C-alpha cells in the first residue's frame, strides 16, 4: 500500500512552497480537517455549497466543516484524503478553547437545546402571512383612493419581507427540520416566493459570511466599499483604484460622508439583493466564481423568483393603477424592508472588529464568531422581530 504523506501545518499555510513549479490549474487546494489533510481542488465545482469551500483552503477547517455539514458529508470528504498532519504539529492556537466549545455543543445537543419547536415556527409563519394579508387588504380596498393607505400597506409589506428574510434564514440553516428537503422547500417559499431572494444566492453569500465573519476580502457582507466602508482595511483599496480623479473624488466623498448616507443606501439594500438573486440564477450567473465553484440552481428556485415578481407587480397594477402612487408603494416597501433588515445586522456585526486575512489564519472558527458578533440581551419584541 502507498505510504501516507505527512504534512506540517506550515506547509499547508504556505501552500506556495508545495505548489512550486506547478501550474495554477494543477496546484492542490489543501485544507486540514481533524488533523487529516484533504486536496479539494477537483471537488470545488461539485461542492453543493459553492465557493465557501475556498475560504479554508490552506487553513484548518475542522470546526467550520463540522458546523456546516451533516454526517454523510464525511464519506464524501474521505475521497479527497491525501495525508496527515505530523503528530508533533497537531496542537493549534486556542485548541483548548475550541475543545471546550465542542464539549459545550455536545452537551447542548444532549439536552435538546437544538431541537426546534414546530409549533413556534407554525405560529411565526402563520402570523407573518397575516401581515401580508393585511397589507394586501388595505391596498385592495383603498389603493386607488388613498396615498396614505398605500404607504401603510407598503410599510406592512416591508415588514412582511423582513420577517420572511429571518424565517427563511432559519429554515435554510436547517435548524427547523432535520430533513433538509423541508428546510429548502420552506426556504424557497418564504425566501423566494415571498421575499424575492434566491435560496442558492443567499446560501452562497451567507454561508461564506459565517465561514469568514468580518474577514476583510472574504466576507461578502462587508464588501461594499466605497458605498459603505467598514474598516481601515477597506481603505487600502484606494491604492488599487485607477488613478482617475473623478473615481478617487467619488470614493473619498462617500467614505467621509457615509454617516449621512448609511440609512438612505440601506433603503435600497433589499432591491440590490433581489437583483443579485435574479442574476445569480441565470445560466451564466456564477461564471465569475473562482475555480469553477457554483451552487446548483433548480427550476423550483427560478420559478419562485418569477412568482415573487408576478404577485408583487400585480398588486400594484391591479390595486393602485395610478403611476405616482405605484412609485410611492414601490419605494416605501423597498426602503422599509431594507432598513428593518439593516437594523439587525448593524447591531450584530457592524462596529465589531474587522479581521485581516492574516489574522484569520491564526484564529479558530469559534473565536471569529465571538469577536465579530455583539452580545444582545433581547426582550419579547426583539425575539419576535429577529
Secondary structure, DSSP 8 states (H G I E B T S, - for coil): ----EEE-HHHHHTHHHHTTTS-GGGS--EEEETTEEEE-GGGGGG-TTGGGGGGGTTSB-HHHHHHH--TTHHHHHHTTEEEEE-GGG---TTHHHHHHHHHHHHHHHHTTTT---HHHHHHHHHHHHHHHHHHHHHHHHHTTT-HHHHHHHHHHHHHHHHHHHHHHHHHHTTSS-SSHHHHHHHHIIIIIIIT---HHHHHHHHHHHHHTTTBTTT-GGG--TTTS--SHHHHGGGGGS-S-HHHHHHHHHHHHTHHHHHHHHHTTHHHHHHHHHHHHHSTTTTTTSGGG------HHHHHHHHHHHHHHHHHHHHHT--HHHHHHHHHHHHHHHHHHHHHHHHHHTTTS--B-HHHHHTS-HHHHHHHHS------HHHHHH-
